Amino acid sequence: MRNRAVTLTEPLAVTGWRDVWRATSAQLQSCLDACEAGEVARAEFCRAMKEYGFSDEDVRVCWSKLKESVQYCRNWSTNLFGN
């Protein structure tokens, strides 16, 4: 299932990377789905992060994962949203 639409499931007010640790498991699953779905879905996810108020740094790092392996992307997703 490559390049299917993936978005964040709910808005999250974020002021910095520490606030992201409180993200929901639905956001983690959305990120993992984007990793599996491919570059287009990852790009949509990064755009959604910006729209939902994630920090510029988090969004920049998200964009840097576009061409990484699925496993690398999944590890990043888990580090960002999984705790």
N, CA, C and O atoms as a CHARMM CRD file, in Angstrom:
* protein
*
  332
    1    1 MET  N      0.83000  -1.17100   0.00000 PROA 1      0.00000
    2    1 MET  CA     0.00000   0.00000   0.00000 PROA 1      0.00000
    3    1 MET  C      0.87800   1.23900   0.00000 PROA 1      0.00000
    4    1 MET  O      1.08100   1.84100   1.05400 PROA 1      0.00000
    5    2 ARG  N      1.38300   1.62200  -1.10800 PROA 2      0.00000
    6    2 ARG  CA     2.27500   2.76100  -1.17600 PROA 2      0.00000
    7    2 ARG  C      1.52600   4.02300  -1.56400 PROA 2      0.00000
    8    2 ARG  O      0.54700   3.99000  -2.30900 PROA 2      0.00000
    9    3 ASN  N      2.02100   5.13900  -1.03400 PROA 3      0.00000
   10    3 ASN  CA     1.56400   6.47000  -1.40500 PROA 3      0.00000
   11    3 ASN  C      0.07900   6.71400  -1.16400 PROA 3      0.00000
   12    3 ASN  O     -0.56800   7.42100  -1.93600 PROA 3      0.00000
   13    4 ARG  N     -0.46300   6.13200  -0.09300 PROA 4      0.00000
   14    4 ARG  CA    -1.83400   6.45600   0.26400 PROA 4      0.00000
   15    4 ARG  C     -1.83300   7.65300   1.20300 PROA 4      0.00000
   16    4 ARG  O     -0.82600   7.93400   1.85300 PROA 4      0.00000
   17    5 ALA  N     -2.93200   8.34300   1.27600 PROA 5      0.00000
   18    5 ALA  CA    -3.01600   9.54600   2.10800 PROA 5      0.00000
   19    5 ALA  C     -2.92600   9.18100   3.58400 PROA 5      0.00000
   20    5 ALA  O     -3.60500   8.26800   4.05300 PROA 5      0.00000
   21    6 VAL  N     -2.09800   9.88900   4.29300 PROA 6      0.00000
   22    6 VAL  CA    -1.93700   9.69500   5.72500 PROA 6      0.00000
   23    6 VAL  C     -1.90300  11.07100   6.36700 PROA 6      0.00000
   24    6 VAL  O     -1.15600  11.94300   5.92400 PROA 6      0.00000
   25    7 THR  N     -2.70000  11.27500   7.40100 PROA 7      0.00000
   26    7 THR  CA    -2.71200  12.55600   8.09800 PROA 7      0.00000
   27    7 THR  C     -2.70800  12.32100   9.59500 PROA 7      0.00000
   28    7 THR  O     -2.97400  11.21400  10.06500 PROA 7      0.00000
   29    8 LEU  N     -2.41100  13.35200  10.32100 PROA 8      0.00000
   30    8 LEU  CA    -2.53100  13.28300  11.76500 PROA 8      0.00000
   31    8 LEU  C     -4.00200  13.14400  12.11400 PROA 8      0.00000
   32    8 LEU  O     -4.86000  13.65400  11.39400 PROA 8      0.00000
   33    9 THR  N     -4.29300  12.48200  13.17700 PROA 9      0.00000
   34    9 THR  CA    -5.67500  12.19100  13.50400 PROA 9      0.00000
   35    9 THR  C     -6.33800  13.27200  14.35100 PROA 9      0.00000
   36    9 THR  O     -7.56600  13.35000  14.38700 PROA 9      0.00000
   37   10 GLU  N     -5.57300  14.08900  15.01700 PROA 10     0.00000
   38   10 GLU  CA    -6.16700  15.14700  15.82200 PROA 10     0.00000
   39   10 GLU  C     -5.14600  16.25700  16.03600 PROA 10     0.00000
   40   10 GLU  O     -3.94100  16.00600  16.02400 PROA 10     0.00000
   41   11 PRO  N     -5.62700  17.49000  16.23300 PROA 11     0.00000
   42   11 PRO  CA    -4.69500  18.58900  16.48000 PROA 11     0.00000
   43   11 PRO  C     -3.97000  18.39200  17.81400 PROA 11     0.00000
   44   11 PRO  O     -4.50100  17.77300  18.73600 PROA 11     0.00000
   45   12 LEU  N     -2.77900  18.91600  17.89900 PROA 12     0.00000
   46   12 LEU  CA    -2.01200  18.83700  19.12500 PROA 12     0.00000
   47   12 LEU  C     -1.23800  20.13200  19.28100 PROA 12     0.00000
   48   12 LEU  O     -0.40600  20.46700  18.43800 PROA 12     0.00000
   49   13 ALA  N     -1.50300  20.85000  20.33800 PROA 13     0.00000
   50   13 ALA  CA    -0.77600  22.08900  20.59000 PROA 13     0.00000
   51   13 ALA  C      0.61900  21.72700  21.08700 PROA 13     0.00000
   52   13 ALA  O      0.76500  21.06900  22.11800 PROA 13     0.00000
   53   14 VAL  N      1.62000  22.14800  20.36900 PROA 14     0.00000
   54   14 VAL  CA     2.99200  21.79100  20.68600 PROA 14     0.00000
   55   14 VAL  C      3.83300  23.05600  20.71800 PROA 14     0.00000
   56   14 VAL  O      3.77400  23.87200  19.79800 PROA 14     0.00000
   57   15 THR  N      4.61200  23.21900  21.77400 PROA 15     0.00000
   58   15 THR  CA     5.49200  24.37900  21.86700 PROA 15     0.00000
   59   15 THR  C      6.94600  23.99600  21.67500 PROA 15     0.00000
   60   15 THR  O      7.78900  24.87800  21.50700 PROA 15     0.00000
   61   16 GLY  N      7.25900  22.74600  21.69200 PROA 16     0.00000
   62   16 GLY  CA     8.62800  22.26900  21.50900 PROA 16     0.00000
   63   16 GLY  C      8.64700  20.75800  21.48900 PROA 16     0.00000
   64   16 GLY  O      7.61900  20.11000  21.68700 PROA 16     0.00000
   65   17 TRP  N      9.81000  20.20500  21.25200 PROA 17     0.00000
   66   17 TRP  CA     9.88800  18.75700  21.07300 PROA 17     0.00000
   67   17 TRP  C      9.45800  17.98900  22.30600 PROA 17     0.00000
   68   17 TRP  O      8.95500  16.87500  22.16700 PROA 17     0.00000
   69   18 ARG  N      9.62800  18.52200  23.50100 PROA 18     0.00000
   70   18 ARG  CA     9.22900  17.78700  24.70400 PROA 18     0.00000
   71   18 ARG  C      7.72200  17.55700  24.75300 PROA 18     0.00000
   72   18 ARG  O      7.26300  16.53100  25.25500 PROA 18     0.00000
   73   19 ASP  N      6.95500  18.51300  24.23000 PROA 19     0.00000
   74   19 ASP  CA     5.50400  18.35400  24.22500 PROA 19     0.00000
   75   19 ASP  C      5.05200  17.22000  23.32000 PROA 19     0.00000
   76   19 ASP  O      3.98300  16.64400  23.52000 PROA 19     0.00000
   77   20 VAL  N      5.86500  16.90400  22.33300 PROA 20     0.00000
   78   20 VAL  CA     5.49600  15.84400  21.39800 PROA 20     0.00000
   79   20 VAL  C      5.40700  14.50400  22.12000 PROA 20     0.00000
   80   20 VAL  O      4.67100  13.62000  21.68200 PROA 20     0.00000
   81   21 TRP  N      6.13900  14.33700  23.21300 PROA 21     0.00000
   82   21 TRP  CA     6.12800  13.06000  23.93900 PROA 21     0.00000
   83   21 TRP  C      4.73200  12.72500  24.44500 PROA 21     0.00000
   84   21 TRP  O      4.44100  11.56700  24.74400 PROA 21     0.00000
   85   22 ARG  N      3.87500  13.72200  24.54000 PROA 22     0.00000
   86   22 ARG  CA     2.51000  13.47700  24.99900 PROA 22     0.00000
   87   22 ARG  C      1.56400  13.15400  23.84000 PROA 22     0.00000
   88   22 ARG  O      0.35300  13.05400  24.03700 PROA 22     0.00000
   89   23 ALA  N      2.09800  12.99400  22.66700 PROA 23     0.00000
   90   23 ALA  CA     1.26000  12.71600  21.49700 PROA 23     0.00000
   91   23 ALA  C      0.51200  11.40000  21.68100 PROA 23     0.00000
   92   23 ALA  O      0.93900  10.53300  22.44400 PROA 23     0.00000
   93   24 THR  N     -0.58000  11.26400  20.99400 PROA 24     0.00000
   94   24 THR  CA    -1.41500  10.06700  21.13700 PROA 24     0.00000
   95   24 THR  C     -0.86800   8.89600  20.33600 PROA 24     0.00000
   96   24 THR  O     -0.06400   9.06700  19.41900 PROA 24     0.00000
   97   25 SER  N     -1.31500   7.72300  20.69900 PROA 25     0.00000
   98   25 SER  CA    -0.90300   6.54200  19.94900 PROA 25     0.00000
   99   25 SER  C     -1.44000   6.59200  18.52200 PROA 25     0.00000
  100   25 SER  O     -0.85700   5.98200  17.62500 PROA 25     0.00000
  101   26 ALA  N     -2.53500   7.30300  18.29700 PROA 26     0.00000
  102   26 ALA  CA    -3.06200   7.45500  16.94000 PROA 26     0.00000
  103   26 ALA  C     -2.08800   8.23300  16.06600 PROA 26     0.00000
  104   26 ALA  O     -1.94300   7.93600  14.88000 PROA 26     0.00000
  105   27 GLN  N     -1.42900   9.21600  16.63600 PROA 27     0.00000
  106   27 GLN  CA    -0.43200   9.96700  15.87800 PROA 27     0.00000
  107   27 GLN  C      0.77000   9.09500  15.56400 PROA 27     0.00000
  108   27 GLN  O      1.32700   9.17600  14.46900 PROA 27     0.00000
  109   28 LEU  N      1.17300   8.26400  16.51000 PROA 28     0.00000
  110   28 LEU  CA     2.25700   7.31900  16.24400 PROA 28     0.00000
  111   28 LEU  C      1.86100   6.40300  15.09500 PROA 28     0.00000
  112   28 LEU  O      2.65600   6.19000  14.17900 PROA 28     0.00000
  113   29 GLN  N      0.65700   5.86100  15.12400 PROA 29     0.00000
  114   29 GLN  CA     0.22700   4.95800  14.07300 PROA 29     0.00000
  115   29 GLN  C      0.16900   5.66900  12.72500 PROA 29     0.00000
  116   29 GLN  O      0.53000   5.08000  11.70600 PROA 29     0.00000
  117   30 SER  N     -0.27600   6.91900  12.70000 PROA 30     0.00000
  118   30 SER  CA    -0.30200   7.68500  11.45200 PROA 30     0.00000
  119   30 SER  C      1.09800   7.86000  10.88800 PROA 30     0.00000
  120   30 SER  O      1.30500   7.75900   9.67900 PROA 30     0.00000
  121   31 CYS  N      2.05400   8.12200  11.76300 PROA 31     0.00000
  122   31 CYS  CA     3.43900   8.29300  11.33200 PROA 31     0.00000
  123   31 CYS  C      3.99900   6.97300  10.80400 PROA 31     0.00000
  124   31 CYS  O      4.65300   6.94600   9.76100 PROA 31     0.00000
  125   32 LEU  N      3.74700   5.89500  11.51400 PROA 32     0.00000
  126   32 LEU  CA     4.22100   4.58000  11.06900 PROA 32     0.00000
  127   32 LEU  C      3.59100   4.20500   9.72800 PROA 32     0.00000
  128   32 LEU  O      4.25700   3.64200   8.85900 PROA 32     0.00000
  129   33 ASP  N      2.31600   4.51800   9.56400 PROA 33     0.00000
  130   33 ASP  CA     1.64500   4.25000   8.29000 PROA 33     0.00000
  131   33 ASP  C      2.29700   5.03400   7.16000 PROA 33     0.00000
  132   33 ASP  O      2.47600   4.51300   6.06000 PROA 33     0.00000
  133   34 ALA  N      2.65300   6.28700   7.43200 PROA 34     0.00000
  134   34 ALA  CA     3.31300   7.11300   6.41400 PROA 34     0.00000
  135   34 ALA  C      4.67100   6.51900   6.04900 PROA 34     0.00000
  136   34 ALA  O      5.05200   6.51200   4.87900 PROA 34     0.00000
  137   35 CYS  N      5.39300   6.02600   7.03800 PROA 35     0.00000
  138   35 CYS  CA     6.69300   5.40000   6.76600 PROA 35     0.00000
  139   35 CYS  C      6.53400   4.22700   5.80600 PROA 35     0.00000
  140   35 CYS  O      7.30700   4.07300   4.86100 PROA 35     0.00000
  141   36 GLU  N      5.53200   3.41400   6.05800 PROA 36     0.00000
  142   36 GLU  CA     5.29000   2.23000   5.23700 PROA 36     0.00000
  143   36 GLU  C      4.77700   2.58900   3.84900 PROA 36     0.00000
  144   36 GLU  O      5.06700   1.88900   2.87900 PROA 36     0.00000
  145   37 ALA  N      4.01300   3.67900   3.74700 PROA 37     0.00000
  146   37 ALA  CA     3.31700   4.00600   2.49900 PROA 37     0.00000
  147   37 ALA  C      4.21300   4.64600   1.44500 PROA 37     0.00000
  148   37 ALA  O      3.88500   4.61800   0.25900 PROA 37     0.00000
  149   38 GLY  N      5.32600   5.21500   1.85500 PROA 38     0.00000
  150   38 GLY  CA     6.24600   5.77500   0.86800 PROA 38     0.00000
  151   38 GLY  C      6.38800   7.29100   0.93400 PROA 38     0.00000
  152   38 GLY  O      5.82100   7.95800   1.79900 PROA 38     0.00000
  153   39 GLU  N      7.16700   7.80900  -0.01500 PROA 39     0.00000
  154   39 GLU  CA     7.56400   9.21400  -0.00200 PROA 39     0.00000
  155   39 GLU  C      6.39900  10.19500  -0.05100 PROA 39     0.00000
  156   39 GLU  O      6.40300  11.19200   0.67100 PROA 39     0.00000
  157   40 VAL  N      5.42000   9.93300  -0.87700 PROA 40     0.00000
  158   40 VAL  CA     4.29100  10.86000  -0.99700 PROA 40     0.00000
  159   40 VAL  C      3.54400  10.95500   0.32700 PROA 40     0.00000
  160   40 VAL  O      3.20700  12.05100   0.77500 PROA 40     0.00000
  161   41 ALA  N      3.28500   9.81800   0.95000 PROA 41     0.00000
  162   41 ALA  CA     2.59400   9.80900   2.24200 PROA 41     0.00000
  163   41 ALA  C      3.44300  10.47200   3.31900 PROA 41     0.00000
  164   41 ALA  O      2.91200  11.17900   4.17600 PROA 41     0.00000
  165   42 ARG  N      4.74500  10.25500   3.28600 PROA 42     0.00000
  166   42 ARG  CA     5.63200  10.90700   4.26500 PROA 42     0.00000
  167   42 ARG  C      5.58100  12.42100   4.09300 PROA 42     0.00000
  168   42 ARG  O      5.54200  13.15600   5.08000 PROA 42     0.00000
  169   43 ALA  N      5.58100  12.88800   2.85600 PROA 43     0.00000
  170   43 ALA  CA     5.50700  14.33000   2.60300 PROA 43     0.00000
  171   43 ALA  C      4.18500  14.89400   3.12200 PROA 43     0.00000
  172   43 ALA  O      4.16700  15.97100   3.71800 PROA 43     0.00000
  173   44 GLU  N      3.08900  14.18700   2.90500 PROA 44     0.00000
  174   44 GLU  CA     1.79000  14.63000   3.42500 PROA 44     0.00000
  175   44 GLU  C      1.82400  14.70700   4.94700 PROA 44     0.00000
  176   44 GLU  O      1.29400  15.64500   5.54300 PROA 44     0.00000
  177   45 PHE  N      2.44600  13.72200   5.56300 PROA 45     0.00000
  178   45 PHE  CA     2.52900  13.70700   7.02100 PROA 45     0.00000
  179   45 PHE  C      3.33300  14.90400   7.53000 PROA 45     0.00000
  180   45 PHE  O      2.93600  15.54700   8.50100 PROA 45     0.00000
  181   46 CYS  N      4.45300  15.20600   6.88600 PROA 46     0.00000
  182   46 CYS  CA     5.27400  16.35100   7.30600 PROA 46     0.00000
  183   46 CYS  C      4.50800  17.65700   7.15100 PROA 46     0.00000
  184   46 CYS  O      4.58800  18.52800   8.01700 PROA 46     0.00000
  185   47 ARG  N      3.76900  17.80000   6.06200 PROA 47     0.00000
  186   47 ARG  CA     2.94300  19.00300   5.87800 PROA 47     0.00000
  187   47 ARG  C      1.88400  19.09600   6.97300 PROA 47     0.00000
  188   47 ARG  O      1.61300  20.18100   7.48700 PROA 47     0.00000
  189   48 ALA  N      1.29100  17.96700   7.32700 PROA 48     0.00000
  190   48 ALA  CA     0.28400  17.95300   8.38400 PROA 48     0.00000
  191   48 ALA  C      0.88900  18.34100   9.73200 PROA 48     0.00000
  192   48 ALA  O      0.25100  19.03300  10.52500 PROA 48     0.00000
  193   49 MET  N      2.11500  17.89700   9.99000 PROA 49     0.00000
  194   49 MET  CA     2.77500  18.27500  11.24700 PROA 49     0.00000
  195   49 MET  C      2.86300  19.78800  11.36600 PROA 49     0.00000
  196   49 MET  O      2.59700  20.34300  12.43200 PROA 49     0.00000
  197   50 LYS  N      3.23200  20.45400  10.28800 PROA 50     0.00000
  198   50 LYS  CA     3.33800  21.91400  10.28400 PROA 50     0.00000
  199   50 LYS  C      1.97200  22.54200  10.57500 PROA 50     0.00000
  200   50 LYS  O      1.85400  23.45800  11.39000 PROA 50     0.00000
  201   51 GLU  N      0.95400  22.03300   9.89700 PROA 51     0.00000
  202   51 GLU  CA    -0.40100  22.56700  10.07700 PROA 51     0.00000
  203   51 GLU  C     -0.91200  22.35300  11.49300 PROA 51     0.00000
  204   51 GLU  O     -1.67700  23.17700  11.99400 PROA 51     0.00000
  205   52 TYR  N     -0.51300  21.27500  12.14900 PROA 52     0.00000
  206   52 TYR  CA    -0.96900  20.98200  13.49800 PROA 52     0.00000
  207   52 TYR  C     -0.10200  21.63000  14.57900 PROA 52     0.00000
  208   52 TYR  O     -0.30100  21.37200  15.76600 PROA 52     0.00000
  209   53 GLY  N      0.84400  22.45700  14.18300 PROA 53     0.00000
  210   53 GLY  CA     1.57700  23.25900  15.15000 PROA 53     0.00000
  211   53 GLY  C      2.84100  22.65100  15.72600 PROA 53     0.00000
  212   53 GLY  O      3.33600  23.12600  16.74900 PROA 53     0.00000
  213   54 PHE  N      3.37200  21.62000  15.10200 PROA 54     0.00000
  214   54 PHE  CA     4.63900  21.07600  15.57400 PROA 54     0.00000
  215   54 PHE  C      5.73900  22.09800  15.33000 PROA 54     0.00000
  216   54 PHE  O      5.61500  22.94200  14.44200 PROA 54     0.00000
  217   55 SER  N      6.79300  22.03100  16.09400 PROA 55     0.00000
  218   55 SER  CA     7.88100  22.99900  15.96900 PROA 55     0.00000
  219   55 SER  C      8.53800  22.90600  14.59200 PROA 55     0.00000
  220   55 SER  O      8.50100  21.86400  13.93800 PROA 55     0.00000
  221   56 ASP  N      9.13500  24.00900  14.17400 PROA 56     0.00000
  222   56 ASP  CA     9.84500  24.03000  12.89500 PROA 56     0.00000
  223   56 ASP  C     10.94400  22.97200  12.85500 PROA 56     0.00000
  224   56 ASP  O     11.18500  22.36500  11.81100 PROA 56     0.00000
  225   57 GLU  N     11.60000  22.75300  13.97000 PROA 57     0.00000
  226   57 GLU  CA    12.66900  21.75100  14.03100 PROA 57     0.00000
  227   57 GLU  C     12.11200  20.34400  13.81000 PROA 57     0.00000
  228   57 GLU  O     12.68900  19.56100  13.05500 PROA 57     0.00000
  229   58 ASP  N     10.99800  20.02200  14.46200 PROA 58     0.00000
  230   58 ASP  CA    10.38700  18.70400  14.27100 PROA 58     0.00000
  231   58 ASP  C      9.96700  18.50100  12.82400 PROA 58     0.00000
  232   58 ASP  O     10.14800  17.41700  12.26900 PROA 58     0.00000
  233   59 VAL  N      9.41000  19.53400  12.21500 PROA 59     0.00000
  234   59 VAL  CA     8.97800  19.44400  10.82200 PROA 59     0.00000
  235   59 VAL  C     10.18700  19.28400   9.90900 PROA 59     0.00000
  236   59 VAL  O     10.14600  18.49500   8.96500 PROA 59     0.00000
  237   60 ARG  N     11.26300  20.02200  10.17700 PROA 60     0.00000
  238   60 ARG  CA    12.48500  19.90900   9.37600 PROA 60     0.00000
  239   60 ARG  C     13.03200  18.48600   9.44200 PROA 60     0.00000
  240   60 ARG  O     13.41100  17.91900   8.41800 PROA 60     0.00000
  241   61 VAL  N     13.07400  17.91400  10.63000 PROA 61     0.00000
  242   61 VAL  CA    13.57200  16.54700  10.78500 PROA 61     0.00000
  243   61 VAL  C     12.64600  15.57000  10.05500 PROA 61     0.00000
  244   61 VAL  O     13.11300  14.61600   9.43300 PROA 61     0.00000
  245   62 CYS  N     11.34700  15.80800  10.13200 PROA 62     0.00000
  246   62 CYS  CA    10.40400  14.95800   9.40000 PROA 62     0.00000
  247   62 CYS  C     10.74700  14.93900   7.90900 PROA 62     0.00000
  248   62 CYS  O     10.82400  13.87300   7.29800 PROA 62     0.00000
  249   63 TRP  N     10.95200  16.11800   7.33300 PROA 63     0.00000
  250   63 TRP  CA    11.28600  16.19000   5.90500 PROA 63     0.00000
  251   63 TRP  C     12.59000  15.45000   5.59900 PROA 63     0.00000
  252   63 TRP  O     12.75200  14.90800   4.50500 PROA 63     0.00000
  253   64 SER  N     13.50800  15.42400   6.55000 PROA 64     0.00000
  254   64 SER  CA    14.78900  14.74600   6.30900 PROA 64     0.00000
  255   64 SER  C     14.62500  13.22400   6.23300 PROA 64     0.00000
  256   64 SER  O     15.53300  12.53200   5.77200 PROA 64     0.00000
  257   65 LYS  N     13.48900  12.69900   6.67700 PROA 65     0.00000
  258   65 LYS  CA    13.24800  11.24700   6.68100 PROA 65     0.00000
  259   65 LYS  C     12.60100  10.75200   5.38700 PROA 65     0.00000
  260   65 LYS  O     12.39300   9.54800   5.23300 PROA 65     0.00000
  261   66 LEU  N     12.28400  11.64000   4.46600 PROA 66     0.00000
  262   66 LEU  CA    11.55600  11.26600   3.25300 PROA 66     0.00000
  263   66 LEU  C     12.20400  10.12200   2.48700 PROA 66     0.00000
  264   66 LEU  O     11.51000   9.20800   2.04200 PROA 66     0.00000
  265   67 LYS  N     13.50800  10.15800   2.32900 PROA 67     0.00000
  266   67 LYS  CA    14.19400   9.16600   1.50100 PROA 67     0.00000
  267   67 LYS  C     14.92400   8.09900   2.32000 PROA 67     0.00000
  268   67 LYS  O     15.66000   7.27900   1.77200 PROA 67     0.00000
  269   68 GLU  N     14.71300   8.11900   3.61900 PROA 68     0.00000
  270   68 GLU  CA    15.34000   7.11200   4.47600 PROA 68     0.00000
  271   68 GLU  C     14.61100   5.77500   4.33300 PROA 68     0.00000
  272   68 GLU  O     13.52100   5.71000   3.76400 PROA 68     0.00000
  273   69 SER  N     15.21900   4.72300   4.84900 PROA 69     0.00000
  274   69 SER  CA    14.59300   3.40700   4.81200 PROA 69     0.00000
  275   69 SER  C     13.32600   3.40400   5.67200 PROA 69     0.00000
  276   69 SER  O     13.14000   4.25800   6.53900 PROA 69     0.00000
  277   70 VAL  N     12.47500   2.43700   5.41200 PROA 70     0.00000
  278   70 VAL  CA    11.25300   2.30400   6.20400 PROA 70     0.00000
  279   70 VAL  C     11.60500   2.12100   7.67500 PROA 70     0.00000
  280   70 VAL  O     10.99100   2.74800   8.53800 PROA 70     0.00000
  281   71 GLN  N     12.58700   1.26800   7.97300 PROA 71     0.00000
  282   71 GLN  CA    12.94900   1.01300   9.36800 PROA 71     0.00000
  283   71 GLN  C     13.48000   2.27000  10.04900 PROA 71     0.00000
  284   71 GLN  O     13.13600   2.53500  11.20100 PROA 71     0.00000
  285   72 TYR  N     14.30000   3.03600   9.36900 PROA 72     0.00000
  286   72 TYR  CA    14.82700   4.27500   9.93800 PROA 72     0.00000
  287   72 TYR  C     13.68600   5.24500  10.24600 PROA 72     0.00000
  288   72 TYR  O     13.66100   5.87300  11.30500 PROA 72     0.00000
  289   73 CYS  N     12.74500   5.35700   9.30900 PROA 73     0.00000
  290   73 CYS  CA    11.58300   6.21300   9.50000 PROA 73     0.00000
  291   73 CYS  C     10.73600   5.73200  10.67600 PROA 73     0.00000
  292   73 CYS  O     10.28700   6.53500  11.49400 PROA 73     0.00000
  293   74 ARG  N     10.52400   4.43300  10.75700 PROA 74     0.00000
  294   74 ARG  CA     9.73600   3.87300  11.86500 PROA 74     0.00000
  295   74 ARG  C     10.42000   4.13100  13.21400 PROA 74     0.00000
  296   74 ARG  O      9.75200   4.45000  14.19700 PROA 74     0.00000
  297   75 ASN  N     11.74200   3.99500  13.25900 PROA 75     0.00000
  298   75 ASN  CA    12.46800   4.27400  14.49700 PROA 75     0.00000
  299   75 ASN  C     12.28200   5.72600  14.92200 PROA 75     0.00000
  300   75 ASN  O     12.04700   6.01200  16.09600 PROA 75     0.00000
  301   76 TRP  N     12.38800   6.63700  13.96000 PROA 76     0.00000
  302   76 TRP  CA    12.19200   8.05600  14.25300 PROA 76     0.00000
  303   76 TRP  C     10.77300   8.30700  14.76000 PROA 76     0.00000
  304   76 TRP  O     10.57700   9.04100  15.72800 PROA 76     0.00000
  305   77 SER  N      9.79500   7.70200  14.11100 PROA 77     0.00000
  306   77 SER  CA     8.39100   7.87000  14.51200 PROA 77     0.00000
  307   77 SER  C      8.19200   7.42100  15.96000 PROA 77     0.00000
  308   77 SER  O      7.55600   8.11000  16.75800 PROA 77     0.00000
  309   78 THR  N      8.74300   6.26800  16.27700 PROA 78     0.00000
  310   78 THR  CA     8.60900   5.73400  17.63000 PROA 78     0.00000
  311   78 THR  C      9.30700   6.62300  18.64600 PROA 78     0.00000
  312   78 THR  O      8.79100   6.83400  19.74400 PROA 78     0.00000
  313   79 ASN  N     10.47100   7.14400  18.29100 PROA 79     0.00000
  314   79 ASN  CA    11.17000   8.05600  19.20000 PROA 79     0.00000
  315   79 ASN  C     10.37900   9.33800  19.42300 PROA 79     0.00000
  316   79 ASN  O     10.35000   9.85800  20.53900 PROA 79     0.00000
  317   80 LEU  N      9.74600   9.84700  18.39300 PROA 80     0.00000
  318   80 LEU  CA     9.02300  11.10800  18.49200 PROA 80     0.00000
  319   80 LEU  C      7.66900  10.95500  19.14000 PROA 80     0.00000
  320   80 LEU  O      7.30900  11.76200  19.99700 PROA 80     0.00000
  321   81 PHE  N      6.89700   9.93700  18.75800 PROA 81     0.00000
  322   81 PHE  CA     5.51900   9.80700  19.20100 PROA 81     0.00000
  323   81 PHE  C      5.26100   8.68300  20.19500 PROA 81     0.00000
  324   81 PHE  O      4.18700   8.62100  20.79200 PROA 81     0.00000
  325   82 GLY  N      6.23500   7.79100  20.38100 PROA 82     0.00000
  326   82 GLY  CA     5.96200   6.57600  21.12500 PROA 82     0.00000
  327   82 GLY  C      6.07200   6.62700  22.62200 PROA 82     0.00000
  328   82 GLY  O      5.67800   5.67400  23.29400 PROA 82     0.00000
  329   83 ASN  N      6.58900   7.69100  23.16800 PROA 83     0.00000
  330   83 ASN  CA     6.77100   7.72000  24.62800 PROA 83     0.00000
  331   83 ASN  C      5.84900   8.70900  25.27800 PROA 83     0.00000
  332   83 ASN  O      5.86900   8.86100  26.50000 PROA 83     0.00000
